[in-house]
């Protein structure tokens, strides 16, 4: 997928989904390791319990991704590029 995104001149991925501590985190780490900027939309991710969810968001913000609001994601996606 990384080569397909690069060929399309995409440098950022917007992440939404479930299992913040699993799939979302793994995808953010993979995106970062492939040179993309991962943006995790706070209101569009979830986990089975609030504790692991919030801990994962904090860790993602500290190390791997930008955790952004839904409003910021919509604004970002609305920008002309």
PAKE-348581 format. One record per residue: residue in one letter; chain; x, y, z of N, C-alpha, C, O in turn. Coordinates in nm, 4 decimals. Example, Ala and Ser with C-alpha at 12.3 -4.5 7.8 and 13.67 -1.06 7.14 Angstrom:
BEGIN
rec r: A, c: A, nx: 1.3190, ny: -0.5690, nz: 0.7800, cax: 1.2300, cay: -0.4500, caz: 0.7800, cx: 1.3200, cy: -0.3300, cz: 0.7800, ox: 1.4236, oy: -0.3319, oz: 0.8465;
rec r: S, c: A, nx: 1.2850, ny: -0.2250, nz: 0.7080, cax: 1.3670, cay: -0.1060, caz: 0.7140, cx: 1.2900, cy: 0.0030, cz: 0.7870, ox: 1.3409, oy: 0.1138, oz: 0.8039;
//
This chain:
BEGIN
rec r: X, c: A, nx: 0.0815, ny: -0.1178, nz: 0.0000, cax: 0.0000, cay: 0.0000, caz: 0.0000, cx: 0.0868, cy: 0.1255, cz: 0.0000, ox: 0.0502, oy: 0.2254, oz: -0.0621;
rec r: X, c: A, nx: 0.1992, ny: 0.1223, nz: 0.0673, cax: 0.2854, cay: 0.2407, caz: 0.0739, cx: 0.3253, cy: 0.2884, cz: -0.0649, ox: 0.3248, oy: 0.4087, oz: -0.0908;
rec r: X, c: A, nx: 0.3594, ny: 0.1978, nz: -0.1536, cax: 0.4006, cay: 0.2390, caz: -0.2881, cx: 0.2834, cy: 0.2990, cz: -0.3653, ox: 0.3026, oy: 0.3923, oz: -0.4432;
rec r: X, c: A, nx: 0.1644, ny: 0.2478, nz: -0.3452, cax: 0.0458, cay: 0.3025, caz: -0.4107, cx: 0.0183, cy: 0.4443, cz: -0.3612, ox: -0.0124, oy: 0.5333, oz: -0.4406;
rec r: X, c: A, nx: 0.0294, ny: 0.4653, nz: -0.2295, cax: 0.0081, cay: 0.5988, caz: -0.1742, cx: 0.1145, cy: 0.6969, cz: -0.2232, ox: 0.0833, oy: 0.8104, oz: -0.2590;
rec r: X, c: A, nx: 0.2393, ny: 0.6528, nz: -0.2246, cax: 0.3468, cay: 0.7399, caz: -0.2738, cx: 0.3262, cy: 0.7765, cz: -0.4202, ox: 0.3473, oy: 0.8914, oz: -0.4591;
rec r: X, c: A, nx: 0.2856, ny: 0.6807, nz: -0.5006, cax: 0.2619, cay: 0.7060, caz: -0.6429, cx: 0.1518, cy: 0.8098, cz: -0.6620, ox: 0.1519, oy: 0.8828, oz: -0.7611;
rec r: X, c: A, nx: 0.0595, ny: 0.8165, nz: -0.5690, cax: -0.0481, cay: 0.9146, caz: -0.5747, cx: -0.0102, cy: 1.0453, cz: -0.5039, ox: -0.0941, oy: 1.1337, oz: -0.4866;
rec r: X, c: A, nx: 0.1154, ny: 1.0565, nz: -0.4637, cax: 0.1682, cay: 1.1754, caz: -0.3953, cx: 0.0968, cy: 1.2018, cz: -0.2631, ox: 0.0755, oy: 1.3170, oz: -0.2252;
rec r: X, c: A, nx: 0.0605, ny: 1.0962, nz: -0.1942, cax: -0.0039, cay: 1.1066, caz: -0.0630, cx: 0.1039, cy: 1.0953, cz: 0.0432, ox: 0.1869, oy: 1.0045, oz: 0.0393;
rec r: X, c: A, nx: 0.1022, ny: 1.1881, nz: 0.1383, cax: 0.2039, cay: 1.1864, caz: 0.2446, cx: 0.1441, cy: 1.1729, cz: 0.3842, ox: 0.2170, oy: 1.1645, oz: 0.4831;
rec r: X, c: A, nx: 0.0108, ny: 1.1709, nz: 0.3918, cax: -0.0579, cay: 1.1688, caz: 0.5210, cx: -0.1692, cy: 1.0655, cz: 0.5172, ox: -0.2368, oy: 1.0504, oz: 0.4155;
rec r: X, c: A, nx: -0.1888, ny: 0.9943, nz: 0.6277, cax: -0.3016, cay: 0.9021, caz: 0.6381, cx: -0.3879, cy: 0.9433, cz: 0.7570, ox: -0.3364, oy: 0.9773, oz: 0.8635;
rec r: X, c: A, nx: -0.5182, ny: 0.9400, nz: 0.7380, cax: -0.6145, cay: 0.9726, caz: 0.8425, cx: -0.6720, cy: 0.8412, cz: 0.8921, ox: -0.7297, oy: 0.7644, oz: 0.8151;
rec r: X, c: A, nx: -0.6559, ny: 0.8160, nz: 1.0209, cax: -0.6944, cay: 0.6868, caz: 1.0775, cx: -0.8210, cy: 0.6969, cz: 1.1619, ox: -0.8351, oy: 0.7851, oz: 1.2466;
rec r: X, c: A, nx: -0.9119, ny: 0.6043, nz: 1.1363, cax: -1.0336, cay: 0.5878, caz: 1.2151, cx: -1.0530, cy: 0.4373, cz: 1.2338, ox: -0.9994, oy: 0.3579, oz: 1.1565;
rec r: X, c: A, nx: -1.1283, ny: 0.3984, nz: 1.3346, cax: -1.1555, cay: 0.2563, caz: 1.3516, cx: -1.1636, cy: 0.2150, cz: 1.4967, ox: -1.1633, oy: 0.2981, oz: 1.5876;
rec r: X, c: A, nx: -1.1709, ny: 0.0848, nz: 1.5162, cax: -1.1828, cay: 0.0312, caz: 1.6519, cx: -1.0549, cy: -0.0400, cz: 1.6915, ox: -0.9696, oy: -0.0725, oz: 1.6089;
rec r: X, c: A, nx: -1.0457, ny: -0.0621, nz: 1.8180, cax: -0.9285, cay: -0.1224, caz: 1.8805, cx: -0.8086, cy: -0.0272, cz: 1.8739, ox: -0.7067, oy: -0.0549, oz: 1.8107;
rec r: X, c: A, nx: -0.8260, ny: 0.0859, nz: 1.9421, cax: -0.7207, cay: 0.1872, caz: 1.9475, cx: -0.5895, cy: 0.1245, cz: 1.9929, ox: -0.4830, oy: 0.1590, oz: 1.9419;
rec r: X, c: A, nx: -0.5969, ny: 0.0335, nz: 2.0875, cax: -0.4749, cay: -0.0266, caz: 2.1409, cx: -0.4187, cy: -0.1357, cz: 2.0505, ox: -0.3083, oy: -0.1846, oz: 2.0742;
rec r: X, c: A, nx: -0.4924, ny: -0.1741, nz: 1.9483, cax: -0.4479, cay: -0.2796, caz: 1.8572, cx: -0.4318, cy: -0.2305, cz: 1.7160, ox: -0.3249, oy: -0.1828, oz: 1.6778;
rec r: X, c: A, nx: -0.5370, ny: -0.2417, nz: 1.6385, cax: -0.5318, cay: -0.2107, caz: 1.4948, cx: -0.4960, cy: -0.0658, cz: 1.4656, ox: -0.4125, oy: -0.0389, oz: 1.3792;
rec r: X, c: A, nx: -0.5582, ny: 0.0279, nz: 1.5366, cax: -0.5308, cay: 0.1693, caz: 1.5099, cx: -0.3852, cy: 0.1999, cz: 1.5407, ox: -0.3164, oy: 0.2648, oz: 1.4619;
rec r: X, c: A, nx: -0.3392, ny: 0.1531, nz: 1.6548, cax: -0.1989, cay: 0.1769, caz: 1.6934, cx: -0.1030, cy: 0.1130, cz: 1.5924, ox: -0.0068, oy: 0.1771, oz: 1.5499;
rec r: X, c: A, nx: -0.1274, ny: -0.0098, nz: 1.5544, cax: -0.0392, cay: -0.0791, caz: 1.4605, cx: -0.0355, cy: -0.0077, cz: 1.3256, ox: 0.0706, oy: 0.0041, oz: 1.2641;
rec r: X, c: A, nx: -0.1499, ny: 0.0393, nz: 1.2801, cax: -0.1558, cay: 0.1091, caz: 1.1527, cx: -0.0813, cy: 0.2421, cz: 1.1607, ox: -0.0115, oy: 0.2797, oz: 1.0666;
rec r: X, c: A, nx: -0.0955, ny: 0.3130, nz: 1.2717, cax: -0.0234, cay: 0.4397, caz: 1.2902, cx: 0.1278, cy: 0.4173, cz: 1.2904, ox: 0.2021, oy: 0.4926, oz: 1.2274;
rec r: X, c: A, nx: 0.1723, ny: 0.3153, nz: 1.3602, cax: 0.3159, cay: 0.2844, caz: 1.3649, cx: 0.3660, cy: 0.2465, cz: 1.2262, ox: 0.4711, oy: 0.2943, oz: 1.1836;
rec r: X, c: A, nx: 0.2929, ny: 0.1620, nz: 1.1555, cax: 0.3321, cay: 0.1231, caz: 1.0191, cx: 0.3383, cy: 0.2443, cz: 0.9270, ox: 0.4320, oy: 0.2587, oz: 0.8486;
rec r: X, c: A, nx: 0.2383, ny: 0.3311, nz: 0.9369, cax: 0.2362, cay: 0.4510, caz: 0.8523, cx: 0.3592, cy: 0.5369, cz: 0.8795, ox: 0.4264, oy: 0.5811, oz: 0.7862;
rec r: X, c: A, nx: 0.3885, ny: 0.5603, nz: 1.0065, cax: 0.5049, cay: 0.6411, caz: 1.0431, cx: 0.6340, cy: 0.5767, cz: 0.9925, ox: 0.7210, oy: 0.6462, oz: 0.9399;
rec r: X, c: A, nx: 0.6471, ny: 0.4460, nz: 1.0077, cax: 0.7684, cay: 0.3770, caz: 0.9653, cx: 0.7870, cy: 0.3797, cz: 0.8145, ox: 0.8988, oy: 0.3635, oz: 0.7656;
rec r: X, c: A, nx: 0.6782, ny: 0.4000, nz: 0.7399, cax: 0.6869, cay: 0.4110, caz: 0.5943, cx: 0.6956, cy: 0.5555, cz: 0.5479, ox: 0.6892, oy: 0.5831, oz: 0.4281;
rec r: X, c: A, nx: 0.7103, ny: 0.6477, nz: 0.6424, cax: 0.7318, cay: 0.7872, caz: 0.6073, cx: 0.6073, cy: 0.8718, cz: 0.5902, ox: 0.6155, oy: 0.9839, oz: 0.5399;
rec r: X, c: A, nx: 0.4922, ny: 0.8207, nz: 0.6309, cax: 0.3692, cay: 0.8977, caz: 0.6226, cx: 0.3415, cy: 0.9664, cz: 0.7557, ox: 0.3925, oy: 0.9250, oz: 0.8599;
rec r: X, c: A, nx: 0.2609, ny: 1.0710, nz: 0.7513, cax: 0.2166, cay: 1.1390, caz: 0.8723, cx: 0.0817, cy: 1.0787, cz: 0.9111, ox: -0.0171, oy: 1.0994, oz: 0.8407;
rec r: X, c: A, nx: 0.0758, ny: 1.0044, nz: 1.0223, cax: -0.0525, cay: 0.9477, caz: 1.0646, cx: -0.1308, cy: 1.0474, cz: 1.1501, ox: -0.0778, oy: 1.1038, oz: 1.2459;
rec r: X, c: A, nx: -0.2567, ny: 1.0681, nz: 1.1142, cax: -0.3478, cay: 1.1510, caz: 1.1921, cx: -0.4570, cy: 1.0604, cz: 1.2469, ox: -0.5316, oy: 0.9997, oz: 1.1701;
rec r: X, c: A, nx: -0.4669, ny: 1.0509, nz: 1.3784, cax: -0.5686, cay: 0.9681, caz: 1.4438, cx: -0.6818, cy: 1.0600, cz: 1.4882, ox: -0.6595, oy: 1.1543, oz: 1.5642;
rec r: X, c: A, nx: -0.8019, ny: 1.0329, nz: 1.4413, cax: -0.9176, cay: 1.1164, caz: 1.4737, cx: -0.9781, cy: 1.0681, cz: 1.6053, ox: -1.0365, oy: 0.9599, oz: 1.6123;
rec r: X, c: A, nx: -0.9632, ny: 1.1499, nz: 1.7087, cax: -1.0015, cay: 1.1119, caz: 1.8454, cx: -1.1459, cy: 1.0600, cz: 1.8546, ox: -1.1703, oy: 0.9572, oz: 1.9178;
rec r: X, c: A, nx: -1.2401, ny: 1.1292, nz: 1.7931, cax: -1.3809, cay: 1.0905, caz: 1.8034, cx: -1.4177, cy: 0.9732, cz: 1.7139, ox: -1.5307, oy: 0.9248, oz: 1.7194;
rec r: X, c: A, nx: -1.3246, ny: 0.9267, nz: 1.6319, cax: -1.3555, cay: 0.8204, caz: 1.5362, cx: -1.2763, cy: 0.6925, cz: 1.5628, ox: -1.2635, oy: 0.6073, oz: 1.4749;
rec r: X, c: A, nx: -1.2235, ny: 0.6797, nz: 1.6839, cax: -1.1551, cay: 0.5570, caz: 1.7249, cx: -1.2110, cy: 0.5142, cz: 1.8603, ox: -1.2631, oy: 0.5961, oz: 1.9361;
rec r: X, c: A, nx: -1.1996, ny: 0.3858, nz: 1.8891, cax: -1.2544, cay: 0.3338, caz: 2.0144, cx: -1.1818, cy: 0.2059, cz: 2.0536, ox: -1.1081, oy: 0.1473, oz: 1.9743;
rec r: X, c: A, nx: -1.2041, ny: 0.1647, nz: 2.1762, cax: -1.1484, cay: 0.0399, caz: 2.2274, cx: -1.2520, cy: -0.0215, cz: 2.3200, ox: -1.3557, oy: 0.0393, oz: 2.3462;
rec r: X, c: A, nx: -1.2250, ny: -0.1406, nz: 2.3695, cax: -1.3213, cay: -0.2105, caz: 2.4562, cx: -1.3413, cy: -0.1423, cz: 2.5899, ox: -1.4486, oy: -0.1515, oz: 2.6496;
rec r: X, c: A, nx: -1.2379, ny: -0.0736, nz: 2.6373, cax: -1.2453, cay: -0.0063, caz: 2.7670, cx: -1.1807, cy: 0.1308, cz: 2.7563, ox: -1.0899, oy: 0.1517, oz: 2.6760;
rec r: X, c: A, nx: -1.2278, ny: 0.2231, nz: 2.8371, cax: -1.1792, cay: 0.3612, caz: 2.8320, cx: -1.0317, cy: 0.3729, cz: 2.8698, ox: -0.9589, oy: 0.4519, oz: 2.8097;
rec r: X, c: A, nx: -0.9872, ny: 0.2962, nz: 2.9676, cax: -0.8478, cay: 0.3059, caz: 3.0136, cx: -0.7468, cy: 0.2768, cz: 2.9036, ox: -0.6623, oy: 0.3616, oz: 2.8750;
rec r: X, c: A, nx: -0.7527, ny: 0.1598, nz: 2.8411, cax: -0.6588, cay: 0.1299, caz: 2.7330, cx: -0.6734, cy: 0.2260, cz: 2.6142, ox: -0.5750, oy: 0.2595, oz: 2.5484;
rec r: X, c: A, nx: -0.7954, ny: 0.2694, nz: 2.5879, cax: -0.8194, cay: 0.3635, caz: 2.4786, cx: -0.7453, cy: 0.4946, cz: 2.5033, ox: -0.6696, oy: 0.5408, oz: 2.4179;
rec r: X, c: A, nx: -0.7671, ny: 0.5533, nz: 2.6190, cax: -0.7028, cay: 0.6814, caz: 2.6509, cx: -0.5509, cy: 0.6671, cz: 2.6602, ox: -0.4774, oy: 0.7552, oz: 2.6157;
rec r: X, c: A, nx: -0.5036, ny: 0.5558, nz: 2.7182, cax: -0.3588, cay: 0.5329, caz: 2.7265, cx: -0.2987, cy: 0.5203, cz: 2.5869, ox: -0.1897, oy: 0.5716, oz: 2.5614;
rec r: X, c: A, nx: -0.3681, ny: 0.4534, nz: 2.4977, cax: -0.3184, cay: 0.4378, caz: 2.3609, cx: -0.3147, cy: 0.5715, cz: 2.2879, ox: -0.2177, oy: 0.6008, oz: 2.2178;
rec r: X, c: A, nx: -0.4191, ny: 0.6530, nz: 2.3033, cax: -0.4190, cay: 0.7849, caz: 2.2401, cx: -0.3029, cy: 0.8697, cz: 2.2915, ox: -0.2364, oy: 0.9388, oz: 2.2143;
rec r: X, c: A, nx: -0.2796, ny: 0.8638, nz: 2.4211, cax: -0.1688, cay: 0.9396, caz: 2.4788, cx: -0.0351, cy: 0.8922, cz: 2.4235, ox: 0.0502, oy: 0.9733, oz: 2.3876;
rec r: X, c: A, nx: -0.0172, ny: 0.7616, nz: 2.4168, cax: 0.1077, cay: 0.7052, caz: 2.3659, cx: 0.1255, cy: 0.7343, cz: 2.2168, ox: 0.2358, oy: 0.7656, oz: 2.1722;
rec r: X, c: A, nx: 0.0174, ny: 0.7239, nz: 2.1406, cax: 0.0244, cay: 0.7560, caz: 1.9981, cx: 0.0678, cy: 0.9005, cz: 1.9782, ox: 0.1559, oy: 0.9288, oz: 1.8970;
rec r: X, c: A, nx: 0.0056, ny: 0.9922, nz: 2.0525, cax: 0.0408, cay: 1.1336, caz: 2.0406, cx: 0.1868, cy: 1.1578, cz: 2.0784, ox: 0.2552, oy: 1.2385, oz: 2.0154;
rec r: X, c: A, nx: 0.2333, ny: 1.0890, nz: 2.1795, cax: 0.3706, cay: 1.1097, caz: 2.2269, cx: 0.4763, cy: 1.0543, cz: 2.1323, ox: 0.5874, oy: 1.1069, oz: 2.1257;
rec r: X, c: A, nx: 0.4420, ny: 0.9468, nz: 2.0579, cax: 0.5464, cay: 0.8769, caz: 1.9829, cx: 0.5243, cy: 0.8633, cz: 1.8333, ox: 0.6205, oy: 0.8708, oz: 1.7568;
rec r: X, c: A, nx: 0.4010, ny: 0.8437, nz: 1.7892, cax: 0.3807, cay: 0.7948, caz: 1.6530, cx: 0.2903, cy: 0.8774, cz: 1.5633, ox: 0.3040, oy: 0.8708, oz: 1.4412;
rec r: X, c: A, nx: 0.1988, ny: 0.9545, nz: 1.6190, cax: 0.0949, cay: 1.0163, caz: 1.5363, cx: 0.0516, cy: 1.1490, cz: 1.5962, ox: 0.0877, oy: 1.1839, oz: 1.7086;
rec r: X, c: A, nx: -0.0254, ny: 1.2205, nz: 1.5193, cax: -0.0963, cay: 1.3368, caz: 1.5710, cx: -0.2383, cy: 1.2916, cz: 1.6004, ox: -0.3059, oy: 1.2381, oz: 1.5125;
rec r: X, c: A, nx: -0.2836, ny: 1.3124, nz: 1.7218, cax: -0.4213, cay: 1.2814, caz: 1.7580, cx: -0.4981, cy: 1.4118, cz: 1.7432, ox: -0.4702, oy: 1.5100, oz: 1.8119;
rec r: X, c: A, nx: -0.5959, ny: 1.4113, nz: 1.6522, cax: -0.6672, cay: 1.5339, caz: 1.6189, cx: -0.8165, cy: 1.5174, cz: 1.6399, ox: -0.8678, oy: 1.4058, oz: 1.6478;
rec r: X, c: A, nx: -0.8853, ny: 1.6300, nz: 1.6489, cax: -1.0307, cay: 1.6267, caz: 1.6647, cx: -1.0978, cy: 1.5982, cz: 1.5306, ox: -1.0364, oy: 1.6106, oz: 1.4247;
rec r: X, c: A, nx: -1.2228, ny: 1.5604, nz: 1.5375, cax: -1.3004, cay: 1.5386, caz: 1.4154, cx: -1.3075, cy: 1.6682, cz: 1.3336, ox: -1.2943, oy: 1.6658, oz: 1.2112;
rec r: X, c: A, nx: -1.3284, ny: 1.7804, nz: 1.4018, cax: -1.3363, cay: 1.9092, caz: 1.3319, cx: -1.2062, cy: 1.9402, cz: 1.2589, ox: -1.2084, oy: 1.9883, oz: 1.1455;
rec r: X, c: A, nx: -1.0934, ny: 1.9132, nz: 1.3230, cax: -0.9644, cay: 1.9370, caz: 1.2583, cx: -0.9444, cy: 1.8435, cz: 1.1398, ox: -0.8871, oy: 1.8835, oz: 1.0384;
rec r: X, c: A, nx: -0.9909, ny: 1.7199, nz: 1.1514, cax: -0.9790, cay: 1.6244, caz: 1.0404, cx: -1.0624, cy: 1.6692, cz: 0.9206, ox: -1.0166, oy: 1.6646, oz: 0.8065;
rec r: X, c: A, nx: -1.1853, ny: 1.7125, nz: 0.9480, cax: -1.2722, cay: 1.7594, caz: 0.8402, cx: -1.2107, cy: 1.8818, cz: 0.7736, ox: -1.2107, oy: 1.8917, oz: 0.6509;
rec r: X, c: A, nx: -1.1585, ny: 1.9745, nz: 0.8523, cax: -1.0941, cay: 2.0942, caz: 0.7963, cx: -0.9733, cy: 2.0555, cz: 0.7110, ox: -0.9541, oy: 2.1084, oz: 0.6015;
rec r: X, c: A, nx: -0.8925, ny: 1.9631, nz: 0.7621, cax: -0.7740, cay: 1.9180, caz: 0.6883, cx: -0.8144, cy: 1.8554, cz: 0.5552, ox: -0.7542, oy: 1.8849, oz: 0.4519;
rec r: X, c: A, nx: -0.9142, ny: 1.7704, nz: 0.5571, cax: -0.9583, cay: 1.7020, caz: 0.4360, cx: -1.0293, cy: 1.7962, cz: 0.3398, ox: -1.0399, oy: 1.7655, oz: 0.2210;
rec r: X, c: A, nx: -1.0777, ny: 1.9091, nz: 0.3875, cax: -1.1466, cay: 2.0065, caz: 0.3038, cx: -1.0512, cy: 2.1037, cz: 0.2333, ox: -1.0906, oy: 2.1728, oz: 0.1394;
rec r: X, c: A, nx: -0.9265, ny: 2.1084, nz: 0.2788, cax: -0.8285, cay: 2.2004, caz: 0.2208, cx: -0.7998, cy: 2.1636, cz: 0.0766, ox: -0.7946, oy: 2.0457, oz: 0.0413;
rec r: X, c: A, nx: -0.7813, ny: 2.2650, nz: -0.0065, cax: -0.7383, cay: 2.2416, caz: -0.1429, cx: -0.5901, cy: 2.2081, cz: -0.1423, ox: -0.5110, oy: 2.2739, oz: -0.0747;
rec r: X, c: A, nx: -0.5536, ny: 2.1070, nz: -0.2168, cax: -0.4129, cay: 2.0681, caz: -0.2256, cx: -0.3705, cy: 2.0655, cz: -0.3687, ox: -0.2549, oy: 2.0350, oz: -0.3983;
//
